[in-house]
């Protein structure tokens, strides 16, 4: 399983991807996020699904971008055409053999960045069939993989005008909530920001790097629950 989260707020973009890869009874550490150079810009791609499909699709995508010429790569939406073309080519080649092996063609992707003719940073969720949806001021985050565990936390806390420093904390806590409940999601995590139309900034974090945040959150969350006002209607249950 995977946990990848893309957030688009007023100040820019945040991408988070866990680094645990499972195969049968074995677990590995592997990146699920990659940066791809498009002319003088970079875009970020995060994926969930079979690793072999992911690697083959990204290889085909890079080839198509290199062959196209810069005049065809002026907006991120234009570059999506190359990604979906690569995705459908892999599906045409591998779909039947995956079905015979009882495997699913299940590659989901979050693709974000800003190219020359984009008005601002943008991000898209691309489905295995090649169709996509764009994030906007009302749909400010999307996640792929083990999406349910951190969703309630995100829905309660994040807004389009949330400051980037707070967005990073929210992104981390959504991952931490997922990690606690999903054994196949874990460290290390890749965390990236794209702020004020500048460039991608990327950091890799191990558990020890963020353990103080984890301990602070767990301790204060328990304390906050204990300090919730007593509900009179619960009284009969406590007698």
Long-range contacts (C-beta under 8 A, 24 or more apart in sequence): 1-48, 1-145, 1-146, 1-182, 1-184, 1-185, 2-32, 2-47, 2-48, 2-49, 2-144, 2-145, 2-146, 2-185, 3-143, 3-145, 3-146, 3-147, 3-150, 3-175, 3-178, 3-179, 3-182, 3-185, 4-32, 4-33, 4-46, 4-47, 4-48, 4-110, 4-143, 4-144, 4-145, 5-110, 5-141, 5-142, 5-143, 5-150, 5-154, 5-171, 5-174, 5-175, 6-46, 6-110, 6-112, 6-123, 6-125, 6-135, 6-141, 6-142, 6-143, 7-140, 7-141, 7-158, 7-167, 7-170, 7-171, 8-112, 8-121, 8-122, 8-123, 8-135, 8-136, 8-140, 8-141, 9-140, 9-158, 9-159, 9-160, 9-161, 9-162, 9-164, 9-167, 10-160, 10-161, 11-163, 11-164, 11-167, 11-195, 11-196, 12-121, 12-164, 12-193, 12-194, 12-195, 12-196, 12-197, 13-44, 13-112, 13-113, 13-121, 13-123, 13-192, 13-193, 13-194, 14-164, 14-167, 14-168, 14-171, 14-191, 14-192, 14-193, 14-194, 15-44, 15-46, 15-110, 15-112, 15-190, 15-191, 15-192, 15-193, 16-171, 16-172, 16-174, 16-175, 16-189, 16-190, 16-191, 16-192, 17-46, 17-189, 17-190, 18-145, 18-175, 18-178, 18-179, 18-185, 18-186, 18-187, 18-189, 19-186, 19-187, 19-188, 19-189, 19-190, 19-204, 20-184, 20-185, 20-186, 20-187, 21-51, 22-184, 27-184, 27-186, 29-188, 31-190, 32-190, 33-190, 33-192, 34-58, 35-200, 35-202, 36-61, 36-62, 36-65, 38-65, 38-73, 38-79, 38-113, 38-115, 39-70, 39-73, 39-115, 39-116, 41-113, 41-114, 41-115, 41-116, 42-113, 42-199, 42-200, 43-76, 43-79, 43-111, 43-112, 43-113, 43-115, 44-110, 44-111, 44-112, 44-113, 44-192, 44-194, 44-200, 45-83, 45-109, 45-110, 45-111, 46-109, 46-110, 46-111, 46-144, 47-107, 47-108, 47-109, 47-110, 47-144, 48-106, 48-107, 48-108, 48-144, 48-145, 49-104, 49-105, 49-106, 49-107, 49-108, 49-128, 50-98, 50-103, 50-104, 50-105, 50-106, 50-107, 53-90, 53-94, 53-98, 53-105, 53-106, 53-107, 54-107, 56-90, 56-94, 57-83, 57-86, 57-87, 57-90, 57-107, 58-86, 60-85, 60-86, 60-89, 60-90, 61-86, 73-115, 74-115, 74-116, 74-117, 75-115, 75-116, 75-117, 75-118, 76-111, 76-112, 76-113, 76-114, 76-115, 76-118, 76-122, 76-124, 77-122, 77-124, 78-115, 79-111, 79-115, 80-111, 80-124, 80-126, 80-132, 83-109, 83-111, 83-126, 84-126, 84-130, 84-131, 84-132, 87-126, 87-128, 87-130, 88-130, 91-128, 91-130, 108-144, 108-145, 109-144, 110-142, 110-144, 112-194, 113-194, 113-200, 114-194, 114-197, 120-197, 121-194, 121-197, 143-174, 145-185, 146-178, 146-182, 146-184, 146-185, 149-177, 149-178, 149-180, 149-181, 149-182, 150-174, 150-175, 150-177, 150-178, 153-177, 164-193, 164-195, 168-193, 169-213, 172-210, 172-213, 173-217, 176-213, 176-214, 176-217
